[in-house]
């Protein structure tokens, strides 16, 4: 994370506004992803999504979804993830790029149980 020195009251107000916009954007993205899942009969709890983070780089929305079972989100030949990307692109009217990361919580829990035995 990059920290910038704020030297004026105007810069401070702009920084607060950007922070508020980023939080609202992240909330809107989460809600729209849930709508996509509901409209397509996908059960979100099956995928075990652990985190959804967002960044706005120029005019591109970069969405990183961390989950335990990435194959369920990707679907056959990437059909689901492509459909989600298309849905978000139409919804926000901006270019959208989705990154998928596999959560390592299950790996940590498995190793912990293995050491206890």
C-alpha positions, -999 to 999 in steps of 0.1 A, spaced: 0 0 0 13 34 -10 10 62 15 11 98 3 18 129 23 -12 151 24 -2 188 26 -35 207 23 -71 205 34 -82 200 -2 -60 170 -6 -73 156 27 -110 160 15 -101 143 -18 -85 114 0 -115 109 22 -138 111 -8 -117 85 -27 -118 62 3 -156 65 5 -160 58 -32 -137 28 -30 -158 13 -1 -191 19 -20 -176 4 -52 -165 -27 -33 -199 -31 -17 -216 -27 -51 -193 -53 -67 -201 -78 -39 -238 -72 -42 -237 -76 -80 -217 -108 -77 -243 -122 -53 -271 -112 -78 -253 -130 -106 -251 -161 -85 -287 -160 -75 -299 -153 -111 -279 -183 -124 -288 -208 -96 -253 -209 -82 -251 -214 -44 -223 -191 -31 -217 -211 0 -206 -241 -20 -177 -222 -34 -166 -211 0 -156 -176 -10 -133 -162 17 -125 -127 3 -134 -103 -26 -111 -74 -30 -113 -47 -56 -89 -21 -71 -96 5 -97 -66 9 -121 -73 37 -146 -106 26 -162 -103 -11 -153 -119 -27 -123 -96 -54 -110 -115 -79 -89 -97 -106 -69 -119 -134 -56 -103 -158 -30 -121 -190 -25 -116 -226 -14 -131 -243 -45 -121 -222 -76 -132 -249 -100 -168 -242 -92 -165 -206 -100 -145 -212 -132 -169 -238 -146 -165 -260 -176 -139 -244 -200 -142 -211 -180 -179 -206 -189 -190 -193 -155 -161 -169 -150 -166 -155 -185 -203 -150 -179 -196 -133 -146 -170 -110 -162 -195 -101 -190 -223 -95 -164 -200 -71 -144 -188 -53 -175 -224 -46 -186 -235 -37 -150 -206 -12 -143 -201 -2 -180 -163 -4 -175 -137 -29 -183 -135 -57 -157 -107 -81 -150 -113 -110 -126 -84 -128 -108 -91 -160 -89 -70 -171 -60 -73 -204 -42 -76 -199 -4 -49 -217 16 -69 -219 48 -79 -255 41 -42 -264 36 -33 -248 69 -61 -266 88 -51 -299 72 -15 -295 82 -25 -285 118 -47 -316 122 -19 -337 108 6 -324 134 -18 -330 162 -21 -367 154 
